[in-house]
Structure formats: structure tokens, C-alpha cells
Amino acid sequence: MRMLSCLFILILSANPAFAGGTASKGAPKIQKFSEVERGFWLRTDMGFSMPVTNLFGGDRQSPAWPPSPLLQLEAGYDLGQIASIHLALHGQQISGERQPANKAEVSNDVGIFAVLLGLRFNLITTKRTGWYVKAAVGWMFTAPDMAGYDSGLIFQGGTGLEYATMLRHFWVGVEVWGSYDLTNSGAMVALTPNLKYVF
């Protein structure tokens, strides 16, 4: 009987759950590393835009459908959780609808390349999500010259949502914004999902 009692005590001592709780309570806990990065970042926006006004004017039309593809690359810096600044390179193709009265020497399509400097303010932020508004101004270059769509000053503004993924450094989001170029009085709206990497 004494041997059975000793054996039972040894079994309980070997089990951390019954050893006065000291082994389980004193054991280090594994912590999940889920830090949200902020600072310098690079972002890629790929989406579509639609003209609100007739960009070409005259007899040529710029239909809203189908939308025109666009690509925008941004490099920026977070000013804490309140705001950020960025430099953007914007490119897109706009297709016009040729009418019988159009001259043969006039191009029906135009390519746009713009360089913009922008500022963003966060309206609502949590650890991993954010809702913000942004505004940017820059210079737009157009090609070819025969398209009759002149280069000039361009303004851009809109709002967006973003989320910091569980993959450290990576954010995903979506933006809705509009642009207006002063020279041609052309206005467009765009929808752009995006992917951001924070260093």
C-alpha cells in the first residue's frame, strides 16, 4: 500500500498541472508578433477611371464606358497616425470615340502621365484600419501632340480605406477619387484598389 502511495505522489509531481500550478503558471507564454509598421512606404494603385466631362471637346467624344485603365505609383512618409505626404507618378490611357466628321490627322487616343505631390489626413484610425481623405496637385503630360489634349496643371482629391494585414509591412486598401485638369477643363472619377509596403 505504501508503494502505491509513493507511486501516485511521483505521478502527480511529474505532471505540471498538479504540481501546485507552479510549472504552468511560471512557464513563459508565446506572444504573437503583430506590430503595425509606419514610416516610409511604397504603394501601387491599379484601377479604372471614367470621364465626367467631354475631355476632347468639339466633335470627338470621350465615353464613360468602357472605363480607362490607370496605374499610379506612390512613395510617401507617415507623419504618425495623423497624416502623411507622398509623391505620385500617374499614368493612364484615354480612348475617344471617333465621329465621321473627325479629321484623319487627329489622334483618337491620348496617353496621360502626371507627377503629383500630395497630402493625406486620417479621419478615423485604429491599430489596423484607417479612413482618410487626400489631395494632390501636379503637372500632367500628354501624348501624342496630334491628340489635341494639352499638358497642364492637374488636381486630384478623394477618400479611401486601408487595412494593415497580418503580414508585417503590408497594407491593402481602396480609394475613390476625382481629378480635374485646368488646361482642358477635363474631370474624371476613379476607383483604385491598392497595395502598400511600409519599411
ABEGO torsion letter per residue (X at the ends): XAAAAAAAAAAAAABAAABGGAAAAABBBBBBBABBBBEBBBBBBBBBBBBABBAAEEABBBBAOBBBBBBBBBBBBBBEAABBBBBBBBBBBBBBBBBAABBAABBABBBBBBBBBBBBBBABBBAABBBBBBBBBBBBBBOBAAAGBBBEBBBBBEBBBBBBBABBGBBBBBBBBBBBBAAAGBBBBBBBBBBBBBX
